Amino acid sequence: MKPSETWLRVSKAADLRRLIRDVPDFPKPGVLFRDITPLLADPAGLALAVELMAQPFRSNQVDVVVGAESRGFIFGTAVAKALSTGFVPIRKPGRLPAATRHRQYALEYGTDALEIHEDAVRPGQRVLIVDDLLATGGTLAACCSLVQDLGAKIEAVAVLIELVELGGRARLGDYPVFSVISY
């Protein structure tokens, strides 16, 4: 990316930051929740967020975008459309109708699990994993593990927001991580 493109991306990301609402003490005391609902409701903000998430991957060959339930569906399908590729959902257990792979993982507030259809991605396919937020990295690490188990190649992980102080990037190993907004 050229220096002028970097400045443009940073200045536009600052515009998006104004559309993210801070909600103190949610879901529990001491937590500052970054609420993307106002951004999603703003047509220009949503379009800009999707473009900034897709932009770094326009020159990369990505065969499919993968997103985790539920906000990963919002951004994942939009980024897939922007990149003219398909989308694969990773869902909570029991919601996919065919044979699945399963992965349990730790959350900031407990544990959860995710599943992907066994035939959702093929060995060697180039995958971009998309979600709204990278916090402690549990959800995205589980997604990476599921995709890797199916033999696909993870090109990168792209998120709208990264909560840097929670160290989630470290849980993703050597996979390139791209975030539009960092707190």
URGIQUI-V14802 format. One record per backbone hydrogen bond with DSSP energy under -1.0 kcal/mol. NH is the residue of the N-H (numbers start at 1). CO is the residue of the C=O. E is the energy in kcal/mol with one decimal. If there is no record, write none. Layout:
NH_CO_E / NH_CO_E
//
This chain:
6_2_-2.4 / 7_3_-2.4 / 8_4_-2.2 / 9_5_-2.5 / 10_6_-2.6 / 11_7_-2.8 / 12_8_-2.2 / 13_9_-2.3 / 14_10_-1.9 / 15_11_-1.3 / 16_12_-1.8 / 17_13_-2.2 / 19_16_-2.2 / 20_17_-1.5 / 21_35_-2.2 / 23_33_-2.7 / 25_31_-1.4 / 26_31_-1.4 / 31_28_-1.9 / 33_23_-2.6 / 35_21_-3.4 / 40_36_-2.5 / 41_37_-1.7 / 46_42_-3.0 / 47_43_-2.2 / 48_44_-2.4 / 49_45_-2.6 / 50_46_-2.4 / 51_47_-2.3 / 52_48_-2.8 / 53_49_-1.7 / 54_50_-2.2 / 55_51_-2.8 / 57_54_-2.2 / 58_55_-1.4 / 63_126_-2.1 / 64_126_-1.7 / 65_86_-2.4 / 66_128_-2.7 / 67_88_-2.0 / 69_90_-2.3 / 72_68_-1.5 / 73_70_-1.4 / 75_71_-1.8 / 76_72_-2.1 / 77_73_-2.0 / 78_74_-1.1 / 79_75_-2.7 / 80_76_-2.5 / 81_77_-2.2 / 82_78_-2.3 / 83_79_-1.8 / 84_81_-1.2 / 85_80_-2.6 / 88_65_-2.5 / 90_67_-2.5 / 91_115_-2.3 / 95_92_-1.2 / 101_116_-2.6 / 103_114_-2.4 / 105_112_-2.7 / 107_110_-3.8 / 112_105_-2.4 / 114_103_-2.5 / 115_91_-2.8 / 116_101_-1.7 / 118_99_-2.5 / 120_117_-1.7 / 124_151_-2.8 / 125_122_-2.1 / 127_153_-3.2 / 128_64_-2.0 / 129_156_-2.4 / 130_66_-3.0 / 131_158_-1.9 / 134_161_-2.3 / 141_137_-2.6 / 142_138_-2.1 / 143_139_-2.2 / 144_140_-2.7 / 145_141_-2.3 / 146_142_-2.4 / 147_143_-2.5 / 148_144_-2.8 / 149_145_-2.4 / 150_146_-1.0 / 151_148_-2.0 / 152_147_-1.6 / 153_125_-3.6 / 155_127_-3.0 / 156_127_-1.0 / 157_176_-2.5 / 158_129_-3.0 / 159_178_-2.6 / 161_132_-2.4 / 162_181_-2.4 / 163_134_-2.9 / 164_162_-1.2 / 166_163_-1.8 / 167_164_-2.1 / 168_135_-1.3 / 170_167_-1.0 / 171_168_-1.1 / 172_169_-1.5 / 173_170_-1.1 / 175_172_-1.8 / 178_157_-3.0 / 180_159_-1.6 / 181_160_-2.6 / 183_162_-2.6
//
